[in-house]
Amino acid sequence: MNQLAYAVLGIPSIIFGVILVKHKRISPLAGWLLAVNGLSCIVGVIGTAANSQVLAIGSVAGGALFLFSLAVIAVRIHPGRNQDR
């Protein structure tokens, strides 16, 4: 059930990731990480349904990618950074 929720949340992650890639001010890297996170979560639930342990790892990889993308976003929007903008 948890992996199904991650797969459903993978869809907005892909959409928001694509928006971030096009929005150069924050970080295209964070956008790519979010988009790949969404895809990984969807692959993870497919792997669980297909009883494939290799594909099911996609959910774990998606979680790691999500954390990395949050770190990139946090660094880019930190208030002490780029004071002249």
C-alpha positions as CSV (number, residue, x, y, z in Angstrom):
1,M,0.0,0.0,0.0
2,N,2.9,2.4,0.8
3,Q,4.5,1.8,-2.5
4,L,1.2,2.5,-4.3
5,A,1.0,5.8,-2.5
6,Y,4.6,6.6,-3.6
7,A,3.7,5.7,-7.2
8,V,0.6,8.0,-7.1
9,L,2.8,10.8,-5.7
10,G,5.3,10.1,-8.4
11,I,3.1,11.7,-11.0
12,P,3.1,15.2,-9.4
13,S,6.9,14.7,-8.8
14,I,7.4,14.3,-12.5
15,I,5.3,17.3,-13.3
16,F,6.9,19.5,-10.7
17,G,10.3,18.2,-11.8
18,V,9.7,19.2,-15.4
19,I,8.6,22.7,-14.2
20,L,11.8,23.0,-12.2
21,V,13.9,22.0,-15.2
22,K,12.3,24.8,-17.3
23,H,12.6,27.3,-14.4
24,K,16.3,27.9,-14.5
25,R,16.4,30.2,-11.4
26,I,15.9,27.4,-8.8
27,S,17.8,24.4,-10.2
28,P,17.3,22.2,-13.2
29,L,19.3,19.5,-11.3
30,A,16.5,19.4,-8.6
31,G,14.0,19.1,-11.4
32,W,15.7,16.2,-13.0
33,L,16.1,14.5,-9.6
34,L,12.4,14.9,-8.9
35,A,11.4,13.6,-12.3
36,V,13.6,10.5,-11.9
37,N,12.2,10.1,-8.4
38,G,8.7,9.9,-9.8
39,L,9.7,7.4,-12.4
40,S,11.6,5.3,-9.9
41,C,8.6,5.1,-7.6
42,I,6.3,4.1,-10.4
43,V,8.8,1.4,-11.4
44,G,9.0,0.3,-7.8
45,V,5.3,-0.4,-7.6
46,I,5.4,-2.2,-10.9
47,G,8.2,-4.3,-9.5
48,T,6.2,-5.1,-6.4
49,A,3.1,-6.1,-8.5
50,A,5.3,-8.3,-10.7
51,N,7.1,-9.8,-7.7
52,S,10.5,-8.5,-9.0
53,Q,12.9,-7.6,-6.2
54,V,15.1,-5.7,-8.7
55,L,12.4,-3.4,-9.9
56,A,10.9,-3.0,-6.4
57,I,14.1,-1.3,-5.4
58,G,12.8,1.6,-7.4
59,S,10.8,2.9,-4.5
60,V,13.9,3.0,-2.2
61,A,15.9,4.7,-5.0
62,G,13.0,7.2,-5.4
63,G,13.1,8.1,-1.8
64,A,16.9,8.8,-1.9
65,L,16.4,10.8,-5.1
66,F,13.7,12.8,-3.4
67,L,15.9,13.6,-0.5
68,F,18.7,14.7,-2.8
69,S,16.4,17.0,-4.7
70,L,15.1,18.6,-1.5
71,A,18.7,19.3,-0.5
72,V,19.4,20.9,-3.8
73,I,16.3,23.0,-3.6
74,A,17.1,24.0,0.0
75,V,20.6,25.2,-0.9
76,R,19.2,27.2,-3.9
77,I,16.5,29.0,-2.0
78,H,18.4,29.6,1.2
79,P,17.7,33.2,2.2
80,G,21.4,34.0,2.8
81,R,22.3,33.1,-0.7
82,N,22.2,35.5,-3.6
83,Q,21.2,38.6,-1.6
84,D,21.5,40.9,-4.6
85,R,18.6,39.3,-6.5
